[in-house]
Each structure stands twice: as C-alpha cells, then as structure tokens.
Amino acid sequence: MKDNRRDFIKKTAIFTTTASLAGLMSTCTQSTYKDKSSGPEPGPYVKDGGIKFAFLNGPTSPKVPFAKQLAVNYAVSGVEWKKGLNPWDPEVIKATKAAWDKEGIKWYVVEGPPSLGTKTKLGLEGRDEEISNFITFMKNLKQYGDVDIICYNWMPVISWARTNKERPGRGGALMLEFDYEVMKPAPLTEYGEISKEHLWNTLEYFVKAVMPEAEKTGMRMSMHPDDPQVDVIQGISRIMNTVAGHERLLAMYPKPCNGITMCQANYMGMPDLVDIPGLVRKWGRDVINFVHFRNVKDLSGVKPSTHFTETFHDEGDIDMYEAMKAYIEIGFDGPMRPDHVPVMATEIEAGMRGGYTTLGNLFAIGYMRGLAEAVAKELSRS
C-alpha cells in the first residue's frame, strides 16, 4: 500500500513535530505520568466514592429500567444508527443523546467506535478516509452528544476472543473461558501474518493524526488492552498486551487526551504486571479515564496467562477491595462499569450466553457499590 501519510497530514493540518520516541518516553516517565497516586485529601463521605457507575447498553436495552432503579446514572453506548446516515453524522449523535436524555441517564462513553476499523489498524488503502471520519465522529460526539471518552482498541480483525462460553461456574452459572491451546490450530486470516512492528507503525500514525484533535476538543481517548493478552492470534500480533506497551503508547502523546481503559482482568494476565492496585496508583487519574471492573481466574500458571476463566466479581485472582481502594485513593471520578459477567439461572434456560447479561450485571453493580461505600467511609475517617 502506498504510504500517503504526508499528504494526509498536510491535508488535515493536524500533525505537529514531536521528539523521538525515546525522548517522549523519558518525558512521560519523568513528568506527565509520575507520582499520580495522590488523590483528594480525606474529607466527608461521598456516595460511590465519587465514581460514575455505568452499564454497557443501549437506550432500549433491558438493563435500562434496572439502571434507573439502581441509580446507575451513566451509560457506555454506541450510536443509534439511522438508515441512510453515517454513524458520525450529527443527526445520529443527536438522536442517541436524546434517547438517553429521555431516560435520565447521561451518555458518557462510546466504546468500540464504528469509524475505526481494519483499514486504520492494518494500514490498508483507505485508512486516511477512515481516520478523517473518526475525527469527524469525535468532534461531533463532543459538540452534539456531550460524550467525554472514546474507548478503543488495537486488535484488528479479531477483537476479544474466548474459546468457551459455557464453562460451568459457581452454582452452575456459565463462565467465559479462554484456552490458547484450543485456539492455536486456527488458520491465518485473509490478512496473513501481521507483525508487532507493523502494528506499532499503524498505531503511531493514528496517534499523530488524532490526538492533537482530541486535545483541542477535550475528548479523552482511552485505549483498551488486548484481550486475551497473548502474543499472536491467527497470525495477527498483539501489542497492547504488556504494561510496557501501554506506556509506549502514552509516550507517543503524553497528554491527558491519550489515556487508558483500565480493564483489570486483562492487565492481571500480563507478564510485567506487579499488582492491580499498584498499577492504578502508578498511572493515576490523569492516565486512567475509564474502568472495566471485572475479575478473572488464571488456569495456566504462566504469564502471560494462556488459560483463564472469568468469574463472579467476588471470587477471582484480583483483590477487588484493594483495587477499589486504589481508585478512590487516586481520586478517580470517571466512569466504571461491570464487564463480562457470568450467565445466571433463568437466563441460562432462555439460551442467553456471553458476558453482558442482565442478572450478572445487577450482582456486579451491587458488589461494586458496596466496595465503594466501604472504602470511601474508611478513607473519610482516616
């Protein structure tokens, strides 16, 4: 593919000269992202520790009535597409916001933006148009949707992957499971083998084009880690599968607009993680824009984890109380949602599968709110 980076950057006038990657890493480590663990001084108890609890759903989801009853006042949502319109068109974004406003819930995060796809992530012909549409989408989300965060990933072709959606768990609940040995024999995709170097190049191209615009509009871009965090799936490498990889991304544009979705269970399986609370305190609220609060049980005994199952929030490898304590200590006041919950009774019989069913979310949000209240009251008294 012909690399037309210079033409694109000249056309959009959004590229600014930056220092070398090594220099940016130094800047990132020594100034912008260091010592971010200090949060607000202890004071009166604040409900939910100031965290904005959310569900991943759409305005017509069966979770919406529960969200309103449980005071889950924030939504992580895509757009409500309309025939004949693009997802980045103002009319689509206005309609989505209006649907959420009608429910009394603030649309806060877009997750998995529809205008960022394979062309951009693999550097294929047409990526400049795709990036241009993404920038339009981002600007319109801010102007017409009042959305603060876009959660995106760098997993081309194959997004998050599981090898079993029916692993029996506690009381017969159905858990999601990943076993790399099961997936290994899968054939290459139509794109063949994709190297880590190539993905780093395409990511840097995207960052240099988009982050200056995100900074101007006040949008916080929030990278989701690779899921699972293995090195390659069906010939396609993974680069957001280590803590060091995320810090390399942060160094490309060390500003608050370039941040992280703290999907705890993914970081738990990374080879260079010490512990979740320590990573939360290291990065702080200038880096962590958005949290996926979920738990996981490693079954492989190695790092990166090659075999794991996702669990109820109260039974995995992560100390969820200490994790919640770390978020509140750093003064995190952004959106946090449950993620990848087990399928529970009645929903099993109804044939539901996957990680986003209603009952598991209800258990999770109650558990999360209990943790937040306990931690916030403890810290307010210290």
C-alpha positions, 0 to 999 in steps of 0.5 A: 500500500502506498504510504500517503501519510504526508499528504494526509497530514498536510491535508488535515493540518493536524500533525505537529513535530514531536521528539523521538520516541525515546525522548517522549518516553523519558518525558512521560516517565519523568513528568506527565505520568509520575507520582499520580497516586495522590488523590483528594485529601480525606474529607466527608463521605461521598456516595460511590466514592465519587465514581460514575457507575455505568452499564454497557447498553443501549437506550432500549436495552433491558438493563435500562429500567434496572439502571434507573432503579439502581441509580446507575446514572451513566451509560457506555453506548454506541450510536443509534444508527439511522438508515441512510446516515453515517454513524458520525453524522450529527443527526445520529449523535443527536438522536442517541443523546436524546434517547438517553436524555429521555431516560435520565441517564447521561451518555458518557462513553462510546466504546468500540467506535464504528469509524475505526476499523481494519483499514486504520489498524492494518494500514490498508488503502483507505485508512486516511478516509477512515481516520478523517471520519473518526475525527469527524465522529469525535468532534461531533460526539463532543459538540452534539452528544456531550460524550467525554471518552472514546474507548478503543482498541488495537486488535484488528480483525479479531477483537476479544476472543474466548474459546468457551462460553459455557464453562460451568461456574459457581452454582452452575452459572456459565463462565467465559473461558479462554484456552490458547491451546484450543485456539492455536490450530486456527488458520491465518486470516485473509490478512496473513501474518501481521507483525508487532512492528507493523502494528506499532507503525499503524498505531503511531500514525493514528496517534499523530493524526488524532490526538492533537484533535482530541486535545483541542476538543477535550475528548479523552481517548482511552485505549483498551488492552488486548484481550486475551493478552497473548502474543499472536492470534491467527497470525495477527500480533498483539501489542497492547498486551504488556504494561510496557506497551501501554506506556509506549503508547502514552509516550507517543502523546503524553497528554491527558487526551491519550489515556487508558481503559483500565480493564483489570482482568486483562492487565492481571494476565500480563507478564510485567504486571506487579499488582492491580492496585499498584498499577492504578496508583502508578498511572493515576487519574490523569492516565486512567479515564475509564474502568472495566471492573471485572475479575478473572481466574488464571488456569495456566500458571504462566504469564502471560496467562494462556488459560483463564476463566472469568468469574463472579466479581467476588471470587477471582485472582484480583483483590477487588477491595484493594483495587477499589481502594486504589481508585478512590485513593487516586481520586478517580471520578470517571466512569466504571462499569461491570464487564463480562459477567457470568450467565445466571439461572433463568437466563441460562434456560432462555439460551442467553450466553456471553458476558453482558447479561442482565442478572450478572450485571445487577450482582456486579453493580451491587458488589461494586457499590458496596466496595465503594461505600466501604472504602470511601467511609474508611478513607473519610475517617482516616 
